[in-house]
Amino acid sequence: MVLPLNPPVQPMLATAVDEIPTGADWVFEPKWDGYRCLVFRDGDEVFLQSRSGKPLNRYFPEAVAALGRALPDRVVVDGELVVAKDDRLDFDALSERIHPAASRVRLLAERTPASFVAFDLLAAGDEVLLDVPCASRRERLESLVTPGDSLYLTPATADAAVAAQWFELFEGAGLDGVIGKPAKAGYTPGKRTMVKVKHARTADCVVAGLRWHKDTEPGTAVGSLLLGLHDERGVLHHVGVVGSFKAAERRELARELSGLITEGEHPWLVEPDGRRLPGEINRWRGKHADWVPLRPERVLEIAYAQTEGAAPARLRHNGQFRRWRPDRTPESCGYDQLEQPARYDVESVLRGEVRPA
């Protein structure tokens, strides 16, 4: 592969902000919930690069084939690999594609094929476009990329009001916010030149377990707290964890919660009955992860962005500790707190249409 820009190339990154910026000097795009991917095509050769610089070709052979058919002969494009199921993006189905068995990858490529959403142009022909302003790169991208055959062009607008509408509507299709790019800025690999506005919510959760910090003696510092929510039947499911405590806070939590450690009855020490449990074996973990059961008596409030998975859902990312809630009872912490955005057809988003499902 001989291109004017060859892998690995660090993708341009974004800084989280609380509000969509205003003014005329921005290009806004939906924030896709997939795998960041830089595509390098030189004739018959197509190389998919992950955000970390690793190759993705073996996991997404159908995307390699489709992009080899749909993209211009010599081009470098930044975008996102996504999988859509039931009218919305499905990150679980996308994650399943990262599998060591080639036979499994081939099967999933047929069952849950990935699509590529293009949103920036880094090189075309023999020209490197890193120093070209964002708005001009967008025009070049629109002239080179023809959507079709699992290749899409992300919607874009310079209107902050339209971006705000996307922020509300498109969440129902599984997207997780809005990206803003300075219209006059170049493409800056590895730098946080863009901004991102993501959905943020809070929920009160039961603290039903903990894990000790991996770099300390067990019993001296908390690594993370295991969180639970009750379903409509009153069954307590493991929903996620909260961590990122300072060193002094970890030690204080170990002292504060020591009296809740139990070896007796606990809702997560029963035979599997359909409830979501902590430490379960999955494709990333080949054995049960150790955890310490706590009597489920304490409640805390977390901030979270998204949930994932079929009911009972779990947190997509670790929760962020907000405060203890001594005024809440564990029994009052249910799934009904988790906001469910109005459904929206992901195909409409991929086509750039703003239309309720």
Beta strands, then each sheet from edge to edge (+ up, - down):
strand 1: 13-16
strand 2: 26-30
strand 3: 35-42
strand 4: 45-50
strand 5: 74-82
strand 6: 84-85
strand 7: 88-89
strand 8: 115-124
strand 9: 127-128
strand 10: 151-153
strand 11: 177-182
strand 12: 192-198
strand 13: 201-212
strand 14: 222-230
strand 15: 236-242
strand 16: 292-304
strand 17: 307-308
strand 18: 314-315
strand 19: 320-324
sheet 1: 1+ 12+ 11- 2+
sheet 2: 4+ 3- 5+ 8- 9+
sheet 3: 4+ 3- 5+ 8- 10-
sheet 4: 6+ 7-
sheet 5: 15+ 14- 13+ 16- 19+
sheet 6: 17+ 18-
end
